[in-house]
């Protein structure tokens, strides 16, 4: 009898200890869940705009001790970015932020992430299917292009006495929504004036080095250029450097887009007289962190489908006041 009671006692003690260990294990798991994982799929770290975006995100997310922030660099390669997002889905982050390299190829995999229950923030560039992201935080590239176009018309009137002159477009990756809209916004303005024509265009993939090479080729074939419209600042600066190599920099107006801060940024280039103007393309990082935090921390929060961050024109008149 005593042996039987002893055996029962041992069994009960074992069950009790096992239950306690299981409960403690659950507590450990719960504790781990109290932190948040945020993954940012970046299109290409090599572009100055995107490097600034990365730095801003690192600084902003570092303010939250319970957030682990990771960046994946697609290196301007659609296949690489798709693969990295598939890896992110396996990691099951609390928030996935994607700056798509191109709007078409990235649409499907972003939809897979969203369907897996991961909130997906589409950052500044959109994708083909709006159902495949939770929210899109952007600045209006068409409006930026239109504003740039209107300003360039004013500059041509000042230079030539009428809205007449030649434009060279230094373009980014043609599959990117931002490129398409910056081009269309400007040319919807130019097309109102028969005297404004395109002298040449070149795809420079957002890079200063390519802008310089392609602009050198253009200058050797064309000697009647009024304005170089770089669809980002690095390409516009590359165009300026090509013209300077040939002693032509004072004969041409150079316009860019991005308006980043820092010594290499577009605002400083306006101050230095390299660019005649630039138009800010906000990093959109502050709004992404604001909305991302609400999505992760407030189950009752439903984000708007689109958030727009305003741009600003930077000219020699206001560049110094904007440079911090």
Secondary structure, 3 states (H helix, E strand, C coil): CHHHHHHHHHHHHHHHHHHHHHHHHHHHHHHHHCCEEEEEEECCCCCHHHHHHHHHHHHHHCCCCCEEEEEEECCCCHHHHHHHHHHHHHHCCCEEEECCCCCCCCHHHHHHHHHCCCCEEEECCCCCCHHHCCEEEECCHHHHHHHHHHHHHHHHHHHHCCCCEEEEEEECCCCCHHHHHHHHHHHHHHCCCCCEEEEEEEECCCCHHHHHHHHHHHHHHCCCCCEEEECCHHHHHHHHHHHHHCCCHHHCEEEEEECCCCCCCHHHHHHCCCCCEEEECCCCHHHHHHHHHHHHHCCCCCCCCEEECCCCEEECCCHHHHCC
